């Protein structure tokens, strides 16, 4: 991988030598495959690690290696590492603490929401809040929406508060405040018109209550950064290295937040997989990962393609299927494992026939001596109300 100069128009990563890596990486370096080594060696600049399914990104030796390498060139408080769930955040903390021998208290490691809360607490007054603001959960949010709709004499049977709340949350995920939404795009009797009316009143009530909901956390961070460039520059200067896990699941607000923070120095490492973006229904934008190289010209894209989980037949079937997708950067998973059993695709008329076929297969295996506990049925479906 060629070294790249870092200027205002280039965010290419500068590789380091094996000897310059932290000792913990030198010890496990030999066990990594070549793309994983590239990710460990890439320190300065922008890098996108496309980690295919089963490529081992969640192991302690190769999960977002640039996360840990960055600690070798910056003080702990200068590294920002964000992920999506509390569980993933805890695992990240445990790995960093174990690998580098650092206590994680006070480090900027956590979920998008937890980091955004921390920033908002520091600058609450500039965001129109007191530092003691409360965060509404889903039940509190629904209760407040019901109150506002009742006060406006809006029929909550025709316009269920949960749906109205969902529309407002999607707008917040797209970083849209009420005055940024064009009501002329909607029919006069649409859910969106009602939602926009309630959205304005909802935000005003939250301010009176000194409260926010989860969608506000990043939304108010963006407002704070855009209206107070000095605050943005403070965090740009502080966070010399930014790491993101599951980047394909970011929504627009998260994407804009990360881009604002990273466009100063360009040291950002994102790990994700455009082929595993399944959360569009909750605001995730796979386009964020697709335009990474446009956002950071000169960025290095590293593909982790060696699969350690599945047989060759399974990978071939999955790769052929996913290759039909248009919104992807593209990669080819492979494995050194045996070919395994061929994949069988069987069509059935309805759910009853599907259950009968599966039952017969289970009985057949059971007669051959397999334990029932050795058999698994995996189902992915959407449940809907009758």
TORZA-462552 format. One record per residue (C-alpha): residue number from 1; x, y, z. Coordinates in steps of 0.001 Angstrom, whole numbers. Layout:
<sites>
<NUM <X Y Z>>;
...
</sites>
This chain:
<sites>
<1 <0 0 0>>;
<2 <1527 3328 -1051>>;
<3 <1977 6145 1416>>;
<4 <-158 9183 670>>;
<5 <377 12786 1686>>;
<6 <-2358 14272 3813>>;
<7 <-3610 17678 2739>>;
<8 <-6986 19425 2504>>;
<9 <-7948 17389 -556>>;
<10 <-6514 13999 382>>;
<11 <-7427 11720 3231>>;
<12 <-5242 8750 2278>>;
<13 <-3843 6673 5135>>;
<14 <-113 6564 5804>>;
<15 <963 3006 6613>>;
<16 <3327 2227 9464>>;
<17 <5890 -542 9613>>;
<18 <5449 -3725 11601>>;
<19 <8033 -2499 14119>>;
<20 <6070 700 14774>>;
<21 <2903 -1132 15809>>;
<22 <1974 -1427 19491>>;
<23 <3496 -4540 21068>>;
<24 <80 -6166 21439>>;
<25 <-308 -6096 17650>>;
<26 <3203 -7305 16957>>;
<27 <2461 -10358 19084>>;
<28 <-633 -11335 17059>>;
<29 <473 -9892 13728>>;
<30 <1594 -13222 12262>>;
<31 <-1896 -14706 12659>>;
<32 <-3549 -12040 10500>>;
<33 <-4177 -12397 6777>>;
<34 <-2841 -9748 4397>>;
<35 <-5905 -7441 4291>>;
<36 <-6116 -7548 8096>>;
<37 <-2434 -6593 8276>>;
<38 <-3110 -3656 5951>>;
<39 <-5864 -2467 8270>>;
<40 <-3533 -2694 11281>>;
<41 <-753 -857 9471>>;
<42 <-2978 1990 8250>>;
<43 <-2874 4751 10860>>;
<44 <-3222 8292 9468>>;
<45 <-5913 9288 7017>>;
<46 <-9204 7701 6026>>;
<47 <-9836 3991 5668>>;
<48 <-12926 1943 5025>>;
<49 <-12693 -1696 6077>>;
<50 <-15300 -3696 4166>>;
<51 <-15637 -6650 6513>>;
<52 <-17620 -9396 4816>>;
<53 <-19751 -11820 6779>>;
<54 <-17681 -14348 8717>>;
<55 <-14346 -12639 8039>>;
<56 <-13465 -12442 11720>>;
<57 <-13908 -8752 12379>>;
<58 <-15322 -9449 15856>>;
<59 <-12271 -11289 17122>>;
<60 <-9936 -9474 19479>>;
<61 <-7061 -9634 16972>>;
<62 <-8724 -7996 13985>>;
<63 <-11878 -6127 14971>>;
<64 <-11368 -2630 13567>>;
<65 <-7589 -2882 14128>>;
<66 <-7150 794 13308>>;
<67 <-9086 1509 16507>>;
<68 <-6333 150 18677>>;
<69 <-3409 1191 16515>>;
<70 <-4559 4799 16792>>;
<71 <-3955 4717 20532>>;
<72 <-230 4353 19775>>;
<73 <-115 7815 18141>>;
<74 <-2587 9797 20246>>;
<75 <-3495 10296 23860>>;
<76 <-6514 8267 24973>>;
<77 <-8861 11282 25126>>;
<78 <-7971 12135 21511>>;
<79 <-9539 8930 20171>>;
<80 <-13277 8754 19463>>;
<81 <-14749 5274 18931>>;
<82 <-18467 4844 18321>>;
<83 <-20748 1899 17724>>;
<84 <-24489 1199 17837>>;
<85 <-25433 -897 20835>>;
<86 <-24523 -850 24509>>;
<87 <-23416 -4477 24201>>;
<88 <-21023 -3684 21355>>;
<89 <-19772 -644 23262>>;
<90 <-19026 -2737 26346>>;
<91 <-17191 -5329 24254>>;
<92 <-15131 -2567 22645>>;
<93 <-14178 -1194 26056>>;
<94 <-13186 -4632 27307>>;
<95 <-11010 -5295 24249>>;
<96 <-9218 -1961 24452>>;
<97 <-8686 -2275 28191>>;
<98 <-7309 -5812 27767>>;
<99 <-5150 -5127 24728>>;
<100 <-3648 -1814 25805>>;
<101 <-3822 -2085 29586>>;
<102 <-5801 1152 29804>>;
<103 <-8731 1918 32083>>;
<104 <-11616 3015 29882>>;
<105 <-13268 5479 32282>>;
<106 <-13236 8920 30724>>;
<107 <-12358 7690 27240>>;
<108 <-14587 8717 24351>>;
<109 <-15821 5214 23603>>;
<110 <-19511 4420 23351>>;
<111 <-22672 4480 21304>>;
<112 <-23601 7412 19098>>;
<113 <-26217 8407 21641>>;
<114 <-23950 8180 24694>>;
<115 <-21244 10307 23045>>;
<116 <-23833 12827 21832>>;
<117 <-25311 13098 25345>>;
<118 <-21868 13780 26769>>;
<119 <-21242 16623 24323>>;
<120 <-24733 18023 24873>>;
<121 <-24301 18051 28665>>;
<122 <-21159 20160 28260>>;
<123 <-22874 22712 26016>>;
<124 <-26511 22451 27062>>;
<125 <-27102 26189 27366>>;
<126 <-25928 26824 23804>>;
<127 <-28444 24195 22686>>;
<128 <-31278 25887 24622>>;
<129 <-31235 23406 27498>>;
<130 <-30076 23116 31076>>;
<131 <-27342 20589 31762>>;
<132 <-29776 18577 33903>>;
<133 <-32028 17833 30914>>;
<134 <-33868 14512 30923>>;
<135 <-34113 11997 28075>>;
<136 <-37563 10664 27243>>;
<137 <-37918 6970 26575>>;
<138 <-40403 5579 24035>>;
<139 <-43275 5433 26548>>;
<140 <-42698 9016 27708>>;
<141 <-42547 10176 24109>>;
<142 <-45823 8441 23236>>;
<143 <-47529 9850 26323>>;
<144 <-46496 13399 25406>>;
<145 <-47646 12972 21802>>;
<146 <-51049 11794 22993>>;
<147 <-51381 14881 25199>>;
<148 <-50485 17227 22362>>;
<149 <-52837 15544 19904>>;
<150 <-55676 15658 22400>>;
<151 <-55071 19378 22985>>;
<152 <-55273 19927 19214>>;
<153 <-58432 17807 18956>>;
<154 <-56743 15376 16569>>;
<155 <-58450 11995 16265>>;
<156 <-55913 9473 17595>>;
<157 <-57883 6633 15988>>;
<158 <-57480 8105 12528>>;
<159 <-53941 9298 13270>>;
<160 <-52392 6855 15797>>;
<161 <-49806 8622 17990>>;
<162 <-47351 5769 17490>>;
<163 <-47363 6355 13719>>;
<164 <-47049 10121 14190>>;
<165 <-44125 9524 16539>>;
<166 <-42501 7218 14003>>;
<167 <-42693 9884 11297>>;
<168 <-41125 12460 13629>>;
<169 <-38344 10033 14557>>;
<170 <-37581 9388 10871>>;
<171 <-37323 13124 10256>>;
<172 <-34896 13410 13147>>;
<173 <-32867 10472 11794>>;
<174 <-32605 12485 8560>>;
<175 <-31467 15541 10570>>;
<176 <-34587 17542 9724>>;
<177 <-35985 20138 12122>>;
<178 <-39611 21285 11642>>;
<179 <-38659 24412 9682>>;
<180 <-36617 22296 7252>>;
<181 <-39607 20207 6160>>;
<182 <-41691 21370 3209>>;
<183 <-45358 20805 4077>>;
<184 <-46365 21488 464>>;
<185 <-45008 18051 -481>>;
<186 <-47809 16323 1447>>;
<187 <-51532 15913 903>>;
<188 <-53610 18066 3237>>;
<189 <-55049 15018 5023>>;
<190 <-51831 12969 5151>>;
<191 <-50147 11632 8262>>;
<192 <-47154 13847 7474>>;
<193 <-49168 17081 7684>>;
<194 <-50462 16086 11123>>;
<195 <-46996 14903 12164>>;
<196 <-45384 18198 11127>>;
<197 <-47926 20212 13117>>;
<198 <-47322 18044 16185>>;
<199 <-43556 18040 15601>>;
<200 <-43397 21816 16071>>;
<201 <-45438 21687 19243>>;
<202 <-43600 18604 20471>>;
<203 <-40211 20332 20215>>;
<204 <-41550 23445 21950>>;
<205 <-42933 21332 24802>>;
<206 <-39665 19444 25158>>;
<207 <-37830 22730 25578>>;
<208 <-40266 23816 28315>>;
<209 <-39775 20474 30058>>;
<210 <-35976 20685 29671>>;
<211 <-36135 17307 27945>>;
<212 <-35014 15608 24745>>;
<213 <-35753 12306 23051>>;
<214 <-33150 10001 21506>>;
<215 <-33526 11555 18072>>;
<216 <-32705 14986 19511>>;
<217 <-29302 13943 20798>>;
<218 <-27552 13963 17433>>;
<219 <-29927 16525 15953>>;
<220 <-29007 19053 18651>>;
<221 <-25321 18169 18310>>;
<222 <-25551 19062 14612>>;
<223 <-27348 22306 15421>>;
<224 <-24685 23098 18003>>;
<225 <-21810 22425 15580>>;
<226 <-23392 24392 12739>>;
<227 <-24278 27424 14853>>;
<228 <-21060 27483 16905>>;
<229 <-18025 26750 14699>>;
<230 <-15722 27267 17673>>;
<231 <-17335 24293 19445>>;
<232 <-16999 22162 16318>>;
<233 <-13327 23113 15975>>;
<234 <-12727 22227 19615>>;
<235 <-13891 18664 19037>>;
<236 <-12210 18427 15649>>;
<237 <-8917 19315 17313>>;
<238 <-9519 16961 20222>>;
<239 <-10552 13871 18267>>;
<240 <-7417 13150 16271>>;
<241 <-8684 9680 15359>>;
<242 <-12269 8561 14793>>;
<243 <-13372 4924 14555>>;
<244 <-16812 3632 13638>>;
<245 <-18155 86 13751>>;
<246 <-21078 -1184 11617>>;
<247 <-20861 1898 9421>>;
<248 <-23483 552 7011>>;
<249 <-26111 1058 9736>>;
<250 <-25570 4812 10144>>;
<251 <-28488 7127 9440>>;
<252 <-28234 10605 7917>>;
<253 <-27844 12410 11244>>;
<254 <-25054 10060 12363>>;
<255 <-23351 10380 8989>>;
<256 <-23434 14197 9074>>;
<257 <-22166 14219 12669>>;
<258 <-19210 11991 11804>>;
<259 <-18387 13901 8643>>;
<260 <-18349 17239 10457>>;
<261 <-15958 15915 13080>>;
<262 <-13649 14104 10647>>;
<263 <-13311 16679 7886>>;
<264 <-10700 18617 9833>>;
<265 <-7920 16026 10060>>;
<266 <-9447 13185 8006>>;
<267 <-8277 10447 10378>>;
<268 <-11355 8228 10282>>;
<269 <-11563 4444 10190>>;
<270 <-14954 2910 9426>>;
<271 <-15686 -798 9544>>;
<272 <-18817 -2107 7859>>;
<273 <-20306 -4126 5056>>;
<274 <-22608 -2697 2407>>;
<275 <-23975 -6219 1851>>;
<276 <-25167 -6436 5460>>;
<277 <-27239 -3260 5555>>;
<278 <-30657 -4481 6722>>;
<279 <-31862 -1602 8882>>;
<280 <-33267 753 6264>>;
<281 <-36619 497 8045>>;
<282 <-35140 2330 11038>>;
<283 <-33310 5020 9093>>;
<284 <-30023 3362 8094>>;
<285 <-28641 4679 4795>>;
<286 <-26421 2252 2890>>;
<287 <-25495 5232 702>>;
<288 <-23304 6506 3548>>;
<289 <-20825 3689 3021>>;
<290 <-21050 3931 -768>>;
<291 <-19917 7576 -844>>;
<292 <-17090 7219 1675>>;
<293 <-14410 7684 -983>>;
<294 <-16176 10800 -2285>>;
<295 <-16370 12284 1210>>;
<296 <-12698 11516 1846>>;
<297 <-10745 11686 -1440>>;
<298 <-7748 9388 -1436>>;
<299 <-9276 7096 1190>>;
<300 <-8068 3515 1299>>;
<301 <-10676 752 988>>;
<302 <-9602 -2588 2461>>;
<303 <-11725 -5656 1757>>;
<304 <-11791 -8509 4246>>;
<305 <-12943 -11345 2008>>;
<306 <-11596 -14539 3583>>;
<307 <-14512 -16205 5323>>;
<308 <-13824 -18418 8339>>;
<309 <-17406 -19405 9104>>;
<310 <-19090 -20993 6087>>;
<311 <-18369 -23714 3562>>;
<312 <-17536 -22942 -66>>;
<313 <-20973 -24021 -1309>>;
<314 <-22743 -21660 1073>>;
<315 <-20465 -18757 124>>;
<316 <-20991 -19379 -3593>>;
<317 <-24771 -19380 -3203>>;
<318 <-24761 -16250 -1023>>;
<319 <-22321 -14377 -3279>>;
<320 <-24326 -15153 -6408>>;
<321 <-27477 -13862 -4750>>;
<322 <-25975 -10679 -3303>>;
<323 <-24182 -9851 -6562>>;
<324 <-27571 -8872 -7993>>;
<325 <-27733 -5882 -5631>>;
<326 <-26959 -2552 -7281>>;
<327 <-26086 -476 -4196>>;
<328 <-22806 -2124 -3214>>;
<329 <-19078 -1544 -3533>>;
<330 <-18469 -5184 -4377>>;
<331 <-16300 -7947 -2949>>;
<332 <-15937 -11698 -3322>>;
<333 <-15942 -13869 -227>>;
<334 <-13848 -17033 -320>>;
<335 <-12783 -19738 2075>>;
<336 <-10032 -22326 2405>>;
<337 <-12502 -24650 4116>>;
<338 <-14006 -27708 2439>>;
<339 <-16836 -27282 -67>>;
<340 <-19324 -28805 2360>>;
<341 <-22836 -29952 1549>>;
<342 <-24554 -28352 -1456>>;
<343 <-27175 -25720 -739>>;
<344 <-30720 -26965 -1362>>;
<345 <-33460 -24484 -2293>>;
<346 <-36957 -25907 -2068>>;
<347 <-40158 -24112 -3012>>;
<348 <-43439 -24838 -1233>>;
<349 <-47027 -23719 -1767>>;
<350 <-47763 -22353 1686>>;
<351 <-46789 -22324 5339>>;
<352 <-48472 -25633 6094>>;
<353 <-46528 -27453 3396>>;
<354 <-43331 -25758 4570>>;
<355 <-43937 -27034 8118>>;
<356 <-44667 -30554 6819>>;
<357 <-41472 -30660 4716>>;
<358 <-39355 -29438 7609>>;
<359 <-40992 -31953 9950>>;
<360 <-40226 -34800 7575>>;
<361 <-36591 -33698 7292>>;
<362 <-36270 -33621 11071>>;
<363 <-37772 -37096 11381>>;
<364 <-35380 -38397 8730>>;
<365 <-32339 -37022 10585>>;
<366 <-33688 -38323 13880>>;
<367 <-34027 -41853 12457>>;
<368 <-30390 -41676 11343>>;
<369 <-29334 -41130 14951>>;
<370 <-29073 -37349 15138>>;
<371 <-30258 -35724 18362>>;
<372 <-33058 -33198 18098>>;
<373 <-30749 -30752 19871>>;
<374 <-28395 -31020 16866>>;
<375 <-31037 -29585 14523>>;
<376 <-31789 -25868 14135>>;
<377 <-34474 -24036 12170>>;
<378 <-33609 -20455 11226>>;
<379 <-36452 -18117 10304>>;
<380 <-36439 -14508 9163>>;
<381 <-39866 -13030 8648>>;
<382 <-42010 -10004 9327>>;
<383 <-44885 -10458 11708>>;
<384 <-47985 -8435 10960>>;
<385 <-51299 -7978 12706>>;
<386 <-54163 -9939 11162>>;
</sites>
